[in-house]
Amino acid sequence: MRTEIVTTLKRQATKILADLRESGDPILITEHGKPSAYLVDVKAFELMQDRMRILEGIARGERAILENHTYTQKEAKGKMKKWLS
């Protein structure tokens, strides 16, 4: 992964964005020697967002199981009957 200081980003934004589009590799932006942000291309960001939504759904399902907030198949079909018809 490439690292750039924020000053370089300000001065060479167009070139850095072109490099990002070409390589697809995230770029770590630093300020005063400390990590400040990651610059990622749009496709990578959207993929990460999709994955996070899936993982959050799985976590909600696991929590429901642990808290015993579940239905039998018959109960679920009854509750979802209007959508399944």
Legacy VTK file of the C-alpha trace (Angstrom):
# vtk DataFile Version 3.0
C-alpha trace
ASCII
DATASET POLYDATA
POINTS 85 float
0.000 0.000 0.000
1.208 3.428 -0.915
1.449 6.279 1.595
1.229 9.975 0.752
1.346 13.061 2.907
-1.654 15.354 2.748
0.454 18.127 1.162
1.286 15.846 -1.770
-2.405 15.009 -2.124
-3.243 18.709 -2.273
-0.578 19.422 -4.892
-0.963 16.306 -7.034
-4.582 15.235 -6.544
-5.236 14.580 -10.234
-2.139 12.385 -10.613
-2.800 10.505 -7.370
-6.412 9.841 -8.384
-5.266 8.607 -11.806
-2.768 6.264 -10.111
-5.506 5.056 -7.764
-7.857 4.285 -10.662
-5.075 2.448 -12.485
-3.769 0.344 -9.590
-6.895 0.008 -7.451
-4.650 -0.092 -4.375
-5.718 2.093 -1.428
-3.515 5.035 -0.503
-2.878 5.966 3.123
-2.913 9.738 3.650
-0.902 11.058 6.585
-0.912 14.383 8.410
1.978 15.358 10.652
3.367 11.832 10.288
0.179 10.147 11.513
-2.420 8.191 9.516
-5.350 10.439 8.670
-7.414 8.737 5.958
-7.475 6.064 3.293
-8.129 6.962 -0.298
-9.896 4.113 -2.107
-11.467 3.866 -5.527
-15.252 3.885 -5.851
-15.648 0.191 -6.750
-13.579 -0.915 -3.745
-15.543 1.350 -1.405
-18.908 0.115 -2.700
-17.766 -3.503 -2.367
-16.709 -2.845 1.246
-20.101 -1.254 1.975
-21.936 -4.256 0.494
-19.830 -6.648 2.569
-20.474 -4.630 5.728
-24.247 -4.778 5.155
-24.044 -8.559 4.747
-21.908 -8.966 7.876
-24.252 -6.734 9.877
-27.196 -8.881 8.770
-25.383 -12.032 9.848
-24.567 -10.446 13.219
-28.254 -9.507 13.732
-29.256 -13.086 12.922
-26.716 -14.528 15.339
-27.873 -12.112 18.053
-31.503 -13.139 17.445
-30.532 -16.797 17.861
-28.625 -16.092 21.090
-31.564 -14.079 22.466
-34.022 -16.768 21.374
-35.897 -14.408 19.046
-36.497 -17.004 16.371
-39.446 -18.680 14.674
-40.071 -22.192 13.481
-40.445 -22.621 9.747
-44.215 -22.906 10.155
-44.390 -19.698 12.231
-42.193 -17.850 9.742
-44.340 -18.956 6.809
-47.444 -17.765 8.639
-45.909 -14.355 9.321
-44.675 -14.009 5.733
-47.741 -15.474 4.046
-48.723 -12.215 2.367
-45.270 -11.958 0.729
-45.079 -15.606 -0.271
-48.423 -15.735 -2.110
LINES 1 86
85 0 1 2 3 4 5 6 7 8 9 10 11 12 13 14 15 16 17 18 19 20 21 22 23 24 25 26 27 28 29 30 31 32 33 34 35 36 37 38 39 40 41 42 43 44 45 46 47 48 49 50 51 52 53 54 55 56 57 58 59 60 61 62 63 64 65 66 67 68 69 70 71 72 73 74 75 76 77 78 79 80 81 82 83 84
